[in-house]
Amino acid sequence: MSLNLYPINTGNFKLDGGAMFGVVPKTIWQRTNPADENNLCTWAMRCLLVETGDRLILIDNGIGDKQDAKFFSYYYLHGDDSLEKSLKKAGFGFSDITDVFLTHLHFDHCGGSVRYGKDGGLETVFSNARYWSNQDHWTWATEPNPREKASFLKENILPIQESGQLEFLQVGQEQFLPGFEVTYVDGHTDKMMVPRLQYKEKTLCFMADLLPSVGHLPLPYVMGYDTRPLLTLQEKEAFLNRAADEQWVLFFEHDAQNECCTVKHTEKGVRVDQIFPFSDL
């Protein structure tokens, strides 16, 4: 079954560069991701819309707009893009979405799932959609550890279950739909799901937080946010070696400058081969 894909830009935000690159010194990471006077770097929240048959699947949905001004003041949201505007540009609206595939439940990936309704209560944004997670990650997010608690906001998560729209993939289930496969990784957070899509005779990988940007390709470049950084190293190495072997296209959720790249084997490990916009595929 063929897929049509549409990048969905939901806006940019800022995060601390040191947190995004972990133990790598600023003198090195700022070459690819320059910081402002507050040590903050700009990051995208680039989602992906998958059209296949009678299904319209949105992979992640950005930070949303329901948090208060204090919350948003920490993240400096900017840019002209929004979830609604980008969907409209692709020719769709919230009610057209049949499935929302959530790679994981950190607020910058699932905040657009839920909004305040006219009565002031929380409601799902995509009223006709099934929302997909997996049981292990759902439990991890709803019974959060102290380190990740600030990233798992109950107002982003619990209304999905309360609506009756929540569905689970079985952990280890590799195929979501024909042409849409899933890799499970545990370094960033427990059982994050990384989609692999067959598109125009290529394999396109939605990288989520396994690889936030081109600047994170070298193995030691691991986010300070990752709960199991040594496991991330192993997962990245295995994934990137296969990506180089099979010429996968990497689609970046958080790289504000670069949408896609391919990678190749070098003496220094797997590195960038070509960088290009999605429209060049």
C-alpha positions as CSV (number, residue, x, y, z in Angstrom):
1,M,0.0,0.0,0.0
2,S,1.5,3.4,-1.0
3,L,1.9,6.2,1.4
4,N,1.6,10.0,1.0
5,L,3.6,12.0,3.5
6,Y,3.3,15.6,4.6
7,P,5.8,17.3,7.0
8,I,3.7,19.2,9.6
9,N,5.6,22.0,11.2
10,T,4.1,23.0,14.6
11,G,6.5,25.8,15.5
12,N,9.9,26.2,17.1
13,F,11.1,26.4,20.7
14,K,14.3,26.8,22.6
15,L,16.1,24.4,24.9
16,D,19.4,24.6,26.8
17,G,22.3,23.6,24.5
18,G,24.1,21.8,27.3
19,A,21.1,19.7,28.1
20,M,20.7,18.8,24.4
21,F,24.3,17.6,24.0
22,G,25.1,16.1,27.4
23,V,28.8,15.7,28.1
24,V,29.9,17.3,24.7
25,P,31.5,20.7,25.3
26,K,29.8,23.8,24.0
27,T,32.9,24.7,22.0
28,I,32.2,21.7,19.9
29,W,28.4,21.5,19.7
30,Q,27.9,25.2,19.0
31,R,29.5,24.8,15.5
32,T,26.3,23.0,14.4
33,N,23.8,24.5,16.9
34,P,24.7,28.0,17.9
35,A,23.3,29.2,21.2
36,D,21.9,32.6,22.1
37,E,23.1,34.7,25.1
38,N,21.1,32.4,27.5
39,N,22.8,29.3,26.1
40,L,19.5,28.3,24.4
41,C,19.4,26.7,20.9
42,T,16.4,26.7,18.6
43,W,14.7,23.4,17.9
44,A,11.8,22.5,15.6
45,M,8.7,20.4,16.5
46,R,8.3,18.9,13.0
47,C,5.6,16.2,12.9
48,L,4.6,14.0,10.0
49,L,1.3,13.2,8.4
50,V,0.8,9.8,6.8
51,E,-2.0,9.2,4.3
52,T,-2.6,5.6,3.3
53,G,-5.9,4.2,2.1
54,D,-8.7,5.5,4.3
55,R,-6.3,6.3,7.2
56,L,-4.7,9.7,8.0
57,I,-2.1,9.2,10.6
58,L,-0.4,12.1,12.5
59,I,2.9,11.2,14.0
60,D,3.4,13.4,17.1
61,N,1.7,16.8,17.4
62,G,4.0,19.3,19.1
63,I,3.7,21.3,22.3
64,G,0.1,22.4,22.0
65,D,-1.2,25.8,23.2
66,K,-3.1,25.1,26.5
67,Q,-0.3,25.7,29.0
68,D,0.0,28.9,30.9
69,A,2.2,31.9,30.1
70,K,4.7,30.9,32.8
71,F,5.2,27.5,31.3
72,F,5.7,28.8,27.7
73,S,8.1,31.5,29.0
74,Y,10.6,28.7,29.7
75,Y,10.6,27.5,26.1
76,Y,10.4,30.7,23.9
77,L,8.0,29.5,21.3
78,H,8.5,31.3,18.0
79,G,7.9,31.0,14.3
80,D,4.8,31.3,12.1
81,D,3.9,27.6,12.0
82,S,1.3,25.9,14.0
83,L,-0.3,22.5,14.0
84,E,-3.6,23.7,12.7
85,K,-2.1,26.0,10.0
86,S,0.3,23.2,8.8
87,L,-2.5,20.6,8.6
88,K,-4.7,23.2,6.7
89,K,-1.8,23.8,4.3
90,A,-1.7,20.1,3.5
91,G,-5.4,20.1,2.9
92,F,-6.7,18.6,6.1
93,G,-8.3,19.6,9.4
94,F,-8.4,18.1,12.9
95,S,-11.5,16.1,12.2
96,D,-9.9,14.3,9.2
97,I,-7.2,12.6,11.4
98,T,-8.0,8.9,11.9
99,D,-5.0,8.0,14.0
100,V,-2.5,9.9,16.2
101,F,0.7,7.9,16.6
102,L,2.7,9.2,19.7
103,T,6.3,8.2,19.6
104,H,6.4,9.0,23.4
105,L,4.5,11.3,25.8
106,H,7.0,14.1,26.6
107,F,5.1,17.4,26.3
108,D,6.8,18.6,23.1
109,H,5.6,15.5,21.3
110,C,2.0,15.1,22.6
111,G,0.9,18.5,23.9
112,G,-1.2,19.1,20.7
113,S,-3.3,16.0,21.6
114,V,-5.5,17.8,24.1
115,R,-7.0,21.3,24.4
116,Y,-9.5,23.3,26.5
117,G,-13.0,23.0,25.1
118,K,-15.7,25.7,25.1
119,D,-16.9,24.6,28.5
120,G,-13.4,25.1,30.0
121,G,-12.7,21.4,30.3
122,L,-10.0,19.3,28.6
123,E,-10.9,17.5,25.4
124,T,-9.0,15.7,22.7
125,V,-8.2,17.8,19.7
126,F,-8.7,14.9,17.2
127,S,-12.2,13.8,18.0
128,N,-12.4,11.1,15.3
129,A,-8.9,9.6,15.9
130,R,-7.5,6.7,17.8
131,Y,-4.5,7.7,19.8
132,W,-1.7,5.1,19.8
133,S,0.9,4.4,22.5
134,N,2.1,1.2,24.1
135,Q,1.3,-0.2,27.6
136,D,4.9,0.0,28.9
137,H,5.4,3.6,27.9
138,W,1.9,4.6,29.1
139,T,2.6,3.2,32.5
140,W,6.1,4.8,32.5
141,A,4.5,8.2,31.7
142,T,1.5,8.0,34.1
143,E,3.6,6.8,37.0
144,P,6.6,9.0,36.3
145,N,10.0,8.9,37.9
146,P,11.2,12.2,39.5
147,R,13.7,12.9,36.7
148,E,11.0,12.8,33.9
149,K,8.0,14.0,35.9
150,A,8.2,17.6,34.5
151,S,8.1,16.2,30.9
152,F,5.0,14.0,31.5
153,L,2.1,16.4,32.0
154,K,-1.1,14.7,33.1
155,E,-3.2,17.2,31.2
156,N,-1.6,16.1,28.0
157,I,-2.0,12.4,28.7
158,L,-4.9,11.4,30.9
159,P,-7.7,13.0,28.8
160,I,-6.7,10.6,25.9
161,Q,-7.6,7.6,28.1
162,E,-10.7,9.3,29.6
163,S,-12.0,9.9,26.0
164,G,-12.0,6.2,25.2
165,Q,-9.7,6.9,22.2
166,L,-6.5,5.4,23.6
167,E,-5.1,2.3,21.9
168,F,-2.0,0.3,22.5
169,L,0.5,-1.4,20.2
170,Q,1.8,-4.6,21.7
171,V,5.3,-4.0,22.8
172,G,7.6,-5.5,20.2
173,Q,4.9,-5.2,17.5
174,E,7.0,-4.2,14.5
175,Q,4.3,-3.5,12.0
176,F,1.7,-0.8,12.7
177,L,0.3,-0.9,9.1
178,P,1.7,-2.2,5.8
179,G,4.6,0.1,4.9
180,F,4.7,1.5,8.5
181,E,7.0,-0.4,10.9
182,V,8.2,0.5,14.4
183,T,11.5,0.2,16.3
184,Y,11.3,0.3,20.1
185,V,14.1,2.1,22.0
186,D,14.7,2.6,25.7
187,G,17.6,5.0,26.1
188,H,15.7,8.3,25.9
189,T,12.6,7.1,27.7
190,D,11.0,3.7,28.2
191,K,9.7,2.1,25.0
192,M,9.8,5.1,22.7
193,M,8.6,4.2,19.2
194,V,10.5,5.2,16.1
195,P,8.5,4.8,12.9
196,R,10.0,3.5,9.6
197,L,8.0,4.3,6.5
198,Q,8.2,2.9,3.0
199,Y,8.0,6.0,0.7
200,K,8.9,6.4,-2.9
201,E,11.0,3.1,-2.8
202,K,13.0,4.4,0.2
203,T,12.8,3.8,3.9
204,L,12.2,7.0,5.8
205,C,12.7,7.0,9.5
206,F,11.0,9.5,11.8
207,M,13.8,10.0,14.3
208,A,11.8,11.4,17.3
209,D,14.4,11.8,20.2
210,L,16.7,8.9,19.2
211,L,18.5,11.4,17.0
212,P,17.2,15.0,17.5
213,S,19.3,16.6,14.8
214,V,22.2,16.2,12.3
215,G,24.4,17.6,15.1
216,H,23.7,14.5,17.2
217,L,25.1,11.9,14.7
218,P,28.4,11.2,16.5
219,L,27.7,8.5,19.1
220,P,28.8,10.4,22.3
221,Y,26.4,13.3,21.4
222,V,23.6,12.1,23.7
223,M,21.0,14.4,25.3
224,G,21.2,15.1,29.0
225,Y,17.5,14.3,29.1
226,D,18.1,10.7,28.2
227,T,17.3,8.4,31.1
228,R,19.7,5.6,30.1
229,P,22.5,7.4,28.1
230,L,24.7,4.3,27.7
231,L,21.8,2.4,26.2
232,T,21.2,5.3,23.8
233,L,24.7,4.9,22.6
234,Q,24.1,1.2,21.8
235,E,20.7,1.9,20.2
236,K,22.1,4.8,18.1
237,E,25.0,2.7,16.9
238,A,22.9,-0.2,15.8
239,F,20.3,2.1,14.1
240,L,22.8,4.2,12.3
241,N,24.9,1.3,11.1
242,R,21.7,-0.2,9.5
243,A,20.7,3.2,8.2
244,A,24.1,3.5,6.4
245,D,24.0,-0.1,5.1
246,E,20.5,0.3,3.7
247,Q,20.6,4.0,2.7
248,W,17.7,5.0,5.0
249,V,16.5,8.6,4.9
250,L,16.4,10.2,8.4
251,F,13.6,12.7,9.0
252,F,14.3,15.0,11.9
253,E,11.7,16.1,14.4
254,H,13.8,18.7,16.2
255,D,16.4,19.9,13.7
256,A,15.4,23.5,12.9
257,Q,17.7,23.8,9.9
258,N,17.7,20.3,8.3
259,E,14.7,18.2,7.5
260,C,16.3,15.0,6.1
261,C,19.7,13.4,5.6
262,T,21.3,10.1,4.6
263,V,24.3,8.7,6.3
264,K,27.4,6.7,5.4
265,H,30.2,4.7,7.0
266,T,33.5,6.6,7.6
267,E,36.7,6.0,9.5
268,K,35.1,8.1,12.3
269,G,31.9,6.1,12.3
270,V,28.6,6.8,10.7
271,R,28.4,10.4,9.5
272,V,26.3,12.6,7.2
273,D,26.2,11.7,3.6
274,Q,23.7,14.2,2.1
275,I,21.4,16.8,3.7
276,F,18.2,17.8,1.9
277,P,14.7,19.1,2.3
278,F,11.9,16.6,2.4
279,S,10.6,18.0,-0.9
280,D,13.6,16.6,-2.7
281,L,12.6,13.1,-2.0
